[in-house]
C-alpha cells in the first residue's frame, strides 16, 4: 500500500499521528506541498491513497491516478483544490477534518487584526533596528466587524469580537439562528447591505464559484473609508488587483491575510511589500495544539477507511 503524503504541517509537527501512520506498514512517499497540478501528474498512478494538503487534484490528476487510487484524505477542511465533483462521479471518497482547527484560526484572525490596527509589526521591527518609532494606532473596542461565514471558525471569531467589545454583523446562507440570537449578531442577506456598517470585514467562507472574488472593486465602493479586511480563509475570496487598487487609493485602510493567490508567492508579488498589507505564510491553523488534532483525524480517516471501519468523515456521497 503506497501513500503520498504532501502536507508539510503534518510532517513538521510532532505528535501521535506519526506513530499511527508508521504502524500501518504503508510505503510512504513524502513531498513538500502544496503541489501544483504538474507535479501531481508526475506522481499520479503510483499510489493507493493521498494524504494531502492544498495540492491541485484536478480531473486530469484523478484520471491518471485511477483505478489504483482508493481514497483521498485531506488534512484540513478546505476542498477547493480537489475536484470533488469528479471524485464523486468516479466514486472516489474524499475525507476531511472539520471541527479541529476553529479556535486556532479564530485566534490567528485576531492576531492579524490587532497587529494591523496597532502597527505592531512595523513598530517592533523598528525597535529591533534601533529606532524608537512610536506610531499611533486604533482601538477595536466599539467598532463593527462583519463576519462572512458563521460556521465553526466564524462563530469563534464572533465570540472573540464580542469579548473585545465589538458589534458583530454576519452573513451566512446557513444562518446559525440560536447562536446569532444569543450573541446579538445582526443578520445580512448580502454583502452589499453589510459593508456600509463595517469597520472590519473578516472572511471565513468556503471558496466556490459563488464566493470567488466576493470582495471586489464594485462592492468596496459601498464600504466606509479605511475599511480593514482580514482573510484567514481563501485568497480567491478577494479580487487581488481590486484590493491592491483600493489600498493604493486609500479606500481600504489595511489588508491582513494568511492566504495568497500563489503560495509561496513570487518575490515580486505586489502585496509583499505593500505598506498597508500584513501577510503571514498560511499558518492560521499551524499550532502545536491544532496540527496534531488535524493530523490525527486525517490519519484516522485514512486508516479506518482502508480497514473498512466506519469512523471516517467523508465530504462526498453518491
Buried (B, 14 or more C-beta within 10 A) or exposed (E): EEBBBBBBBBBEBEBEBBEBBEEBEBEBEBBEBBBEBEBBBEBBBEBBBBBBBBBBBBBBBBEBBBEEBBBBBBBBBBBBBBBBEBBBEBEBBBBBBEEBBBBBBBBBBBBBBBBBBBBBBBBEEBEEEEEEEEEEEBEBEEBBBBBBBBBBBBBBBBBBBBEBEBBBBBBBEEBBEEBBEEBEBBBBEEBEEBBEBBBBBBBBBBBEEEBBBBBBBEBBEBBBEEBBBBBBBBBBBBBBEBBBBBBEEEBBBBBBBBBBBEEEBEEEBBBEEBEBBBBBEBEBBBBEEBBBBBBBBBBBBBBBBBEEEEEBBEBBEE
